[in-house]
Amino acid sequence: MVGALIRMKLAVLRHSMTGERAGWMTAGGVIGLILALGTIALGLDGRPMSVDVLGLALAMWMIGWIAGPVLFGGQSILKAEHFALLPVARYRLAIGLLGAAFVGVTAAVTFVAFTSLLAYGLQLGVGPALVAVPAVVLQVVLVVVLSRVATEVFGTVMQSRAGAAGSAVLIAGMLVATQSGWMIYVGLEVSGLLDSGFPPAFSAVVRALPSSWGLVAVAAAQRADWPLVVLAMAALAAGILLLLAVWGRLLAAPRSARVIIRGPRRGAVQRAHRLLPAGATAAVVGRELRTWWRAPPRTTGYVLPPAWALMTCLLPLTFGSTALLPWAAPGIAVMAATTTVNLYGEDGTALWMALTIPGAERRDVRGRQWAWLVVFGPMTVATAVVLTGLSGLDWAWPWVLALVPALLGGGMGLSVWASVVALVPMPDPRGRRDSPMDRGDAGGMGIAVFWLALLPAVPALAVMGAGVVRDDAALLWSGVPVGVVTGVICAWWLGDVAAHRLQARGPEMLTLLRSGRPSGAPATRPEPTAVDTMPRWERIYVTILAPSLGSIAIFPQGLVPVAIKLTGGDERLWFLALYVPRPWQWPVIAGMIVLGLVLYGTALRMYLTRRRALSASPESSGAVP
């Protein structure tokens, strides 16, 4: 059974890992390998706190395995329902699916990361090194099966609104732990805990996590505490068996009927709807507000942005810094645009109702925009006022007051623009019997929109930066109306583009939602695009490396240090330019911005070159050779 499922997964991967998907997998493997080598380096660290620091790193890997499937669809290549009609015991199927889960880049990279246990054991002696060998294997198996069980549990819990809200908070915590965990490391360095030691209670919590049981066994072997070694290894084996039993039980659970969620007869949504003026656009706003309130996937969409922004900006409080508190509100606006990139895909074939009413497309787009603002606007403004006031950073007020309207307007426009331009088909809501996390492959567009959502802030930042340089308070505060105007323009213009696109391509979008294939697409092989004609490494550079590294160089390593220096801040955090001697800080900042522009420029040049070559080819022009 295990061998058959492994061969099936290899066949699927061999035929599906092409084009952009292969590029994403390759880039993810490279980044994961770098992180894995960093984890091994922690295992080789000889400081007294190496055990607990390595335990924190392994906990991050475990959290990544739990959060990854939840954030990017929640479904593996081989699904249990594919084998529902086979006379196979569910527990045997769970073992087979577990074996197939180890086929892939993610599992290989994770195994490399957990070899840090072996690196740590080699420093302690022969006995700990021998214990580390089975500990690595058991630890990786435990993490993988825990990921599968968590995916099933999340899928069940997220079918209710309360469960979806709780899951969103948990997902936000996982995101913050994986992407902002460096702040914890900075806090440990600043506080001197890496040398003096963690508090005993915190150290006990770290070592009690399942991801640290193998580490506990290796450390106990160095002290010749063999009962603890046996206990930790037995806990790993028992945890694997218990999780396999739970997974088999979940796979054997009967399919439940579709959950129908009804709102209260009278509530906040109904009262808000009565306040809306009469008209078609107001009707769309009312419909969308009800959807935001009643649909569990939408609940996740509006809880995740504030949870992520608040956790990210409160994390520096661990080392006494309030520098990020004012930026929680802009973070909410940016993440809100990121989580709403597939509104039309989530609604499924209900799009036909807007297409069969003359002129309804524009009203539908505008209604969705206003509903988006009603959902995210008040929480963003309230967060801006409260946290900026609590931070005590009075200089941040003009920046926050300028960025919030600019980013909210950009989010209003990008949410509908991305939903129309980069539509990802999903099962109809009436037919979704599986996890609400199975929402299509919209992760790539979400990442792109995250960076695009920052662009509406550029005009206001430029004006306020000029005001700081010239020490002109009036020019600095003039960034506020610039931000408001920019937000209004982005919301109106992008909404207008989305409405025109919906009017022109609505039937094709409906076909895509119904069949999963674009209208008129051949059943065999579509025509290649400019990206498809690129060699693999050039494709990876253009679609992944250049946008990712270029954005990091321009924004976090370039523009953010500029703002810190201009405002007199002294928080260095992870900004490279602030760690070099003061005379070299501005040249390093300029070099980072130039590096980002060069990355973007070279990627654009490669793309345009391939596009011109494709347009000039006989196949694309229709000429007969």
C-alpha positions in Angstrom: 0.0 0.0 0.0 2.7 2.4 0.9 4.8 1.7 -2.2 1.8 2.1 -4.4 0.8 5.5 -3.0 4.5 6.7 -3.2 4.6 5.7 -6.9 1.3 7.5 -7.5 2.5 10.7 -5.9 5.8 10.5 -7.8 3.8 10.2 -11.1 1.6 13.2 -10.1 4.6 15.3 -9.2 6.4 14.3 -12.5 3.5 15.5 -14.6 2.5 18.6 -12.6 5.8 20.2 -11.6 6.1 22.4 -14.7 6.2 26.1 -15.3 5.5 28.4 -12.4 4.7 25.6 -10.0 8.1 24.1 -10.5 9.8 27.5 -10.0 8.0 28.0 -6.7 8.9 24.6 -5.5 12.6 25.0 -6.5 12.8 28.5 -4.8 11.1 27.2 -1.7 13.5 24.3 -1.6 16.5 26.6 -1.8 15.1 28.9 0.9 14.2 26.0 3.1 17.7 24.5 2.7 19.2 27.8 3.8 17.0 27.8 6.9 17.9 24.2 7.5 21.6 24.9 7.4 21.0 27.8 9.9 19.2 25.3 12.2 22.3 23.0 12.0 24.5 26.0 12.8 22.4 26.4 16.0 23.1 22.8 16.8 26.8 23.5 16.6 26.6 26.5 18.9 28.6 25.8 22.0 27.0 28.4 24.3 25.0 27.2 27.4 21.7 28.2 25.9 22.2 26.2 22.7 19.7 23.5 23.8 16.8 25.9 24.3 17.6 28.1 21.3 17.8 24.9 19.1 14.5 23.8 20.7 12.9 27.1 19.7 14.2 26.6 16.1 12.8 23.1 15.9 9.5 24.4 17.3 9.4 26.9 14.4 9.8 24.0 11.9 6.9 22.1 13.6 4.7 25.2 13.5 5.6 25.7 9.8 4.4 22.1 9.1 1.1 22.9 10.8 0.6 26.3 9.3 1.8 25.6 5.8 -1.1 23.3 4.7 -3.6 25.5 6.5 -2.4 28.7 4.8 -2.0 27.3 1.3 -5.0 25.1 0.7 -5.0 22.4 3.4 -5.1 19.6 0.8 -2.4 17.2 -0.2 -1.9 15.8 -3.7 -3.3 12.4 -2.6 -6.6 12.9 -0.8 -8.4 10.3 1.3 -11.6 10.7 -0.7 -9.8 9.4 -3.8 -9.8 6.0 -2.1 -13.2 6.2 -0.4 -14.7 3.3 -2.5 -11.7 0.9 -2.0 -12.0 -1.8 0.6 -9.0 -0.5 2.6 -9.0 0.0 6.3 -8.7 3.6 7.2 -5.8 3.1 9.5 -3.9 1.3 6.7 -4.7 4.1 4.4 -3.4 6.6 6.9 -0.1 4.7 7.0 0.1 4.7 3.2 -0.7 8.5 3.0 1.9 9.1 5.6 4.5 7.3 3.6 3.6 9.3 0.5 3.8 12.5 2.5 7.6 12.0 2.8 7.9 12.2 -1.0 8.7 15.9 -1.8 11.0 18.8 -1.2 9.5 19.9 2.0 10.1 16.6 3.8 13.6 16.3 2.5 14.4 19.9 3.7 12.8 19.2 7.1 15.0 16.1 7.5 18.1 18.2 6.8 17.0 20.7 9.5 16.4 18.0 12.1 19.9 16.6 11.5 20.8 19.5 13.8 20.1 16.9 16.6 22.9 14.8 15.2 25.2 17.9 15.0 24.4 18.7 18.6 24.9 15.1 19.7 28.3 14.8 18.0 29.5 17.7 20.2 28.5 15.8 23.3 30.1 12.4 22.6 29.5 9.0 21.1 26.5 8.1 23.2 24.5 11.3 22.5 25.3 11.0 18.8 24.0 7.4 18.7 20.8 8.4 20.4 20.4 11.3 18.0 20.2 9.0 14.9 16.8 7.4 15.8 15.7 10.7 17.4 16.0 12.5 14.0 13.9 9.9 12.3 11.2 9.7 14.9 11.1 13.5 15.3 10.6 14.1 11.5 7.8 11.4 11.4 6.1 12.9 14.4 6.1 16.4 12.8 4.7 15.1 9.5 1.9 13.1 11.0 1.1 16.0 13.4 0.8 18.2 10.3 -1.7 15.8 8.7 -3.8 15.5 11.8 -3.8 19.3 12.3 -5.0 19.8 8.7 -8.0 17.5 9.3 -8.8 19.1 12.6 -8.6 22.6 11.1 -10.8 21.6 8.3 -13.5 20.5 10.7 -13.2 23.4 13.1 -13.3 26.0 10.4 -16.7 24.9 9.2 -18.2 27.2 11.9 -17.7 30.9 12.3 -16.4 30.7 15.9 -14.0 27.9 14.8 -12.9 30.0 11.7 -12.2 33.0 13.9 -10.1 30.9 16.4 -8.3 29.2 13.6 -7.5 32.6 12.0 -5.9 33.8 15.3 -3.9 30.6 15.5 -2.8 30.9 11.9 -1.8 34.5 12.5 0.3 33.4 15.5 2.0 30.7 13.3 2.7 33.3 10.6 4.2 35.7 13.1 6.3 33.0 14.7 7.7 31.9 11.3 8.3 35.3 9.7 9.1 37.5 12.7 10.8 35.0 15.0 14.0 36.9 14.5 12.5 39.6 16.8 12.6 37.0 19.6 16.2 36.3 18.9 16.9 40.1 19.0 15.1 40.3 22.3 17.2 37.4 23.7 20.4 39.1 22.5 19.4 42.5 24.0 18.4 41.0 27.3 21.6 38.8 27.5 19.6 35.7 28.0 21.6 33.8 25.3 24.5 33.9 27.7 22.9 34.0 31.1 20.2 31.5 30.5 16.4 31.4 30.1 14.1 31.5 33.1 13.5 27.9 34.3 9.8 28.0 33.6 10.4 29.1 30.0 13.1 26.5 29.5 10.7 23.8 30.8 8.0 24.9 28.3 10.4 24.8 25.4 11.6 21.3 26.3 8.1 20.0 26.8 7.1 20.8 23.2 6.9 17.6 21.0 9.5 19.2 18.7 12.0 19.1 21.6 11.6 15.5 22.8 14.4 14.2 20.6 16.6 17.1 21.8 15.8 16.2 25.4 16.8 12.6 24.8 20.2 13.7 23.3 20.9 16.0 26.2 20.0 13.3 28.7 22.3 10.9 27.0 25.2 13.3 27.7 24.4 13.2 31.4 24.0 9.4 31.3 20.3 9.9 32.4 19.2 6.8 30.5 15.7 6.6 32.1 14.9 10.0 30.7 16.4 9.0 27.3 14.1 5.9 27.2 11.1 8.1 28.3 11.7 10.7 25.6 12.2 8.2 22.8 9.1 6.2 24.0 7.1 9.5 24.0 8.1 10.1 20.4 7.1 6.6 19.3 3.8 6.7 21.3 3.0 10.2 19.9 3.4 8.9 16.4 1.2 5.8 17.0 -1.4 8.0 18.8 -1.5 10.5 16.0 -1.8 7.8 13.4 -4.8 6.3 15.3 -6.4 9.8 15.4 -5.7 10.4 11.7 -7.2 7.0 10.8 -10.3 7.8 12.9 -10.7 11.2 11.1 -10.3 9.5 7.7 -13.0 7.0 8.7 -15.4 9.6 10.0 -18.6 9.8 7.8 -19.1 12.8 5.7 -21.4 15.2 7.4 -24.1 17.2 5.8 -23.4 20.7 4.5 -23.5 23.2 7.3 -26.0 26.0 6.8 -25.3 29.1 8.8 -28.2 31.5 9.5 -27.8 34.9 11.0 -30.0 36.3 13.7 -33.4 37.8 12.9 -32.2 41.2 14.2 -28.5 42.1 14.5 -25.8 44.5 13.7 -25.7 43.5 10.0 -29.5 43.9 9.6 -29.4 47.3 11.3 -26.5 48.5 9.2 -28.3 47.4 6.1 -31.4 49.5 7.0 -29.1 52.5 7.2 -28.0 52.1 3.6 -29.7 54.1 0.9 -32.0 52.3 -1.5 -30.4 51.2 -4.8 -28.6 48.3 -6.5 -25.2 49.2 -5.1 -26.6 49.3 -1.6 -28.2 45.9 -2.1 -24.8 44.5 -3.1 -23.3 46.1 0.0 -25.9 44.4 2.2 -25.4 41.1 0.5 -21.7 41.3 1.0 -22.0 42.3 4.7 -24.2 39.3 5.3 -21.6 37.1 3.5 -18.8 38.5 5.6 -20.8 37.9 8.7 -22.1 34.4 7.9 -19.5 32.6 5.8 -16.7 30.8 7.7 -14.0 31.5 5.0 -14.9 35.2 5.1 -14.6 35.1 8.9 -11.1 33.9 8.6 -10.5 36.7 6.1 -11.5 39.5 8.4 -10.0 38.1 11.6 -6.6 37.2 10.2 -5.4 40.8 9.2 -5.9 42.4 12.7 -4.5 39.3 14.5 -1.4 39.2 12.3 -0.8 43.0 12.4 -1.3 43.2 16.2 0.9 40.2 17.0 3.7 41.4 14.7 3.7 44.9 16.1 3.4 43.8 19.7 6.3 41.3 19.5 9.0 44.0 19.9 7.6 44.6 23.3 9.5 41.5 24.3 12.7 43.7 24.4 11.0 46.9 25.5 10.5 48.5 22.1 7.3 50.3 21.0 8.7 51.3 17.6 6.2 49.1 15.7 3.0 50.0 17.5 2.0 52.8 15.2 2.4 50.6 12.2 -0.2 48.0 13.2 -3.0 49.9 11.4 -1.1 50.1 8.1 -0.3 46.4 8.5 -4.0 45.6 8.9 -4.8 47.4 5.6 -2.1 45.6 3.7 -2.9 42.2 5.0 -6.7 42.8 4.4 -5.9 43.3 0.7 -3.8 40.1 0.8 -6.5 37.9 2.2 -9.2 39.1 -0.2 -7.6 38.4 -3.6 -10.2 35.9 -4.7 -13.7 37.2 -3.8 -15.3 36.1 -7.0 -13.6 32.7 -6.9 -15.0 32.2 -3.3 -18.6 32.9 -4.5 -18.3 30.3 -7.3 -20.8 30.3 -10.2 -23.1 32.8 -8.4 -21.4 35.3 -10.8 -24.1 34.4 -13.3 -26.6 36.6 -11.4 -24.5 39.7 -12.0 -23.9 38.8 -15.7 -27.6 38.4 -16.5 -28.7 41.8 -15.3 -27.7 44.7 -17.7 -25.2 47.1 -16.0 -25.0 45.0 -12.8 -21.3 44.3 -13.2 -20.2 47.8 -12.2 -22.6 48.0 -9.3 -21.4 44.6 -8.1 -17.8 45.7 -8.1 -18.6 49.0 -6.3 -20.8 47.3 -3.7 -18.0 44.8 -2.9 -15.6 47.7 -2.5 -17.8 49.6 -0.1 -18.5 46.4 1.9 -14.7 45.8 2.1 -14.3 49.3 3.6 -17.1 48.8 6.1 -15.5 45.6 7.3 -11.9 46.7 7.5 -12.1 50.5 7.8 -13.3 50.9 11.4 -10.9 48.4 12.9 -8.0 50.0 11.0 -8.8 53.5 12.2 -9.4 52.4 15.8 -6.1 50.6 15.8 -4.3 53.6 14.4 -5.7 55.9 17.1 -5.2 53.6 20.1 -1.8 52.1 19.4 -0.2 55.3 18.1 -1.4 57.1 21.3 -0.1 54.3 23.5 3.3 54.1 21.8 4.1 57.7 22.9 5.8 58.4 19.5 4.2 61.7 18.7 6.3 62.0 15.5 4.4 59.0 14.0 1.0 60.8 13.8 1.4 62.4 10.4 2.9 59.2 9.0 0.0 57.0 10.3 -2.7 59.5 9.3 -1.2 59.6 5.7 -0.6 55.8 5.3 -3.9 54.5 6.6 -6.2 56.2 4.0 -3.7 55.5 1.2 -3.4 51.8 2.1 -7.2 51.4 2.8 -8.0 52.9 -0.6 -5.4 50.7 -2.3 -6.9 47.6 -0.5 -10.4 48.6 -1.7 -9.1 48.6 -5.3 -6.8 45.7 -5.2 -9.3 43.3 -3.6 -11.7 43.5 -6.6 -9.0 44.0 -9.2 -7.1 40.9 -8.2 -10.4 38.9 -7.9 -11.2 39.7 -11.5 -7.8 39.7 -13.2 -6.3 36.7 -11.4 -9.5 34.7 -10.8 -8.8 31.2 -9.2 -11.7 28.8 -9.6 -13.1 27.1 -6.5 -16.0 24.6 -5.8 -19.3 26.3 -5.5 -20.2 27.1 -1.8 -23.3 25.0 -2.1 -21.2 22.0 -3.1 -18.3 22.4 -0.7 -18.3 19.4 1.6 -14.6 19.4 2.4 -12.5 21.8 4.4 -13.1 25.5 3.8 -9.4 25.8 3.5 -9.6 24.1 0.1 -9.8 27.5 -1.6 -7.7 27.0 -4.7 -4.2 28.0 -5.5 -4.4 31.8 -4.7 -1.2 31.9 -2.6 1.0 33.3 -5.4 -1.4 36.1 -6.1 -1.7 36.9 -2.4 2.0 37.3 -2.1 2.1 39.6 -5.2 -0.8 41.7 -3.8 1.0 42.0 -0.4 3.8 43.9 -2.2 1.4 45.8 -4.5 -0.6 46.9 -1.6 2.4 48.9 -0.3 2.7 51.0 -3.5 -0.2 53.4 -2.7 1.8 54.7 0.3 4.7 55.8 -1.9 3.5 59.3 -2.9 2.7 60.2 0.7 6.0 58.8 1.9 7.9 60.8 -0.7 6.2 64.1 0.4 6.7 63.5 4.1 10.3 62.4 3.5 10.9 65.7 1.7 9.4 67.5 4.7 11.7 65.7 7.1 14.8 66.5 5.0 13.9 70.2 4.7 12.7 70.3 8.3 9.4 71.7 7.1 6.4 70.8 9.3 3.9 72.0 6.8 5.3 69.9 4.1 5.4 66.9 6.4 1.7 67.2 7.3 0.8 67.8 3.7 1.5 64.1 3.3 -1.9 63.4 5.0 -4.1 64.9 2.2 -1.7 63.3 -0.4 -2.4 59.9 1.3 -6.2 60.5 1.2 -6.2 61.6 -2.4 -4.0 58.6 -3.4 -6.3 56.2 -1.6 -9.4 57.6 -3.3 -7.7 57.5 -6.7 -6.5 53.9 -6.2 -9.9 52.7 -5.0 -11.8 54.4 -7.8 -9.4 53.6 -10.7 -8.8 49.9 -9.8 -12.5 49.4 -9.2 -13.2 51.0 -12.6 -10.6 48.6 -14.2 -12.2 45.6 -12.5 -15.7 46.6 -13.6 -14.6 47.0 -17.3 -12.8 43.6 -17.1 -15.9 42.0 -15.6 -18.1 43.5 -18.3 -15.7 42.4 -21.1 -14.7 39.0 -19.8 -17.6 38.0 -17.5 -18.8 34.9 -19.6 -15.2 33.6 -19.8 -14.8 34.0 -16.0 -18.0 32.1 -15.5 -16.8 29.3 -17.7 -13.5 29.2 -15.7 -15.5 28.9 -12.5 -17.7 26.2 -13.9 -15.1 24.0 -15.6 -11.8 25.0 -14.0 -10.5 25.7 -17.6 -10.5 29.0 -19.5 -13.1 29.4 -22.2 -11.8 28.0 -25.5 -8.8 26.4 -23.9 -7.7 23.2 -25.7 -7.9 20.0 -23.9 -4.3 19.2 -24.7 -1.7 21.8 -24.4 -2.2 25.6 -24.2 0.0 28.0 -26.2 3.2 28.8 -24.3 3.7 32.2 -22.7 6.9 34.3 -22.5 7.6 32.8 -19.1 7.1 29.2 -20.4 9.8 29.7 -23.0 12.4 30.7 -20.4 15.0 28.2 -19.1 14.2 26.9 -15.7 16.7 29.1 -13.7 15.7 32.2 -15.7 12.1 31.5 -15.0 12.8 31.1 -11.3 14.7 34.4 -11.3 12.0 36.4 -13.1 9.0 35.0 -11.2 10.4 34.4 -7.7 13.9 35.5 -6.9 13.9 39.0 -8.4 10.4 40.1 -7.0 11.1 38.6 -3.6 14.7 39.8 -3.1 14.1 43.1 -4.9 11.2 43.9 -2.6 13.2 43.0 0.5 16.1 45.2 -0.7 13.9 48.2 -1.6 11.4 48.3 1.3 12.7 46.6 4.5 16.4 47.2 3.8 16.1 50.4 2.0 13.1 52.7 2.6 12.4 51.6 6.2 16.0 52.5 7.4 15.5 55.8 5.6 12.4 56.5 7.7 14.2 55.4 10.9 17.2 57.7 10.3 15.0 60.7 9.2 12.8 60.4 12.3 15.8 60.0 14.7 15.0 56.4 15.7 17.7 54.1 17.2 16.1 50.7 16.7 18.5 48.6 14.5 16.4 45.4 14.5 17.3 43.4 11.3 18.1 46.4 9.1 21.7 45.9 7.7 22.4 49.5 7.1 21.9 50.4 10.8 24.6 47.9 11.9 27.5 49.5 9.9 29.4 52.5 11.0 27.4 55.8 10.8 29.4 57.3 7.8 28.5 54.1 5.8 24.9 53.9 6.6 23.5 56.1 3.8 25.7 54.4 1.2 24.5 51.0 2.3 20.9 52.2 2.2 21.4 53.6 -1.3 23.1 50.4 -2.4 20.1 48.3 -1.2 17.6 50.5 -3.1 19.8 50.3 -6.2 20.2 46.5 -5.8 16.4 46.1 -5.6 15.9 48.3 -8.7 18.6 46.3 -10.6 16.9 43.0 -9.7 13.5 44.3 -10.9 15.1 45.8 -14.0 16.9 42.7 -15.1 13.9 40.6 -14.5 11.8 43.0 -16.6 14.4 43.0 -19.4 14.5 39.2 -19.5 10.7 39.0 -19.7 10.4 41.6 -22.4 13.2 39.9 -24.5 11.4 36.6 -24.3 8.1 38.2 -25.1 9.4 39.9 -28.2 11.0 36.7 -29.3 7.7 34.8 -28.8 5.8 37.5 -30.7 8.2 37.3 -33.6 8.1 33.4 -33.9 6.2 31.9 -36.8 4.0 29.9 -34.4 2.7 33.0 -32.6 2.2 35.0 -35.7 0.3 32.3 -37.5 2.7 32.2 -40.4 3.1 28.8 -42.3 6.7 27.7 -42.5 
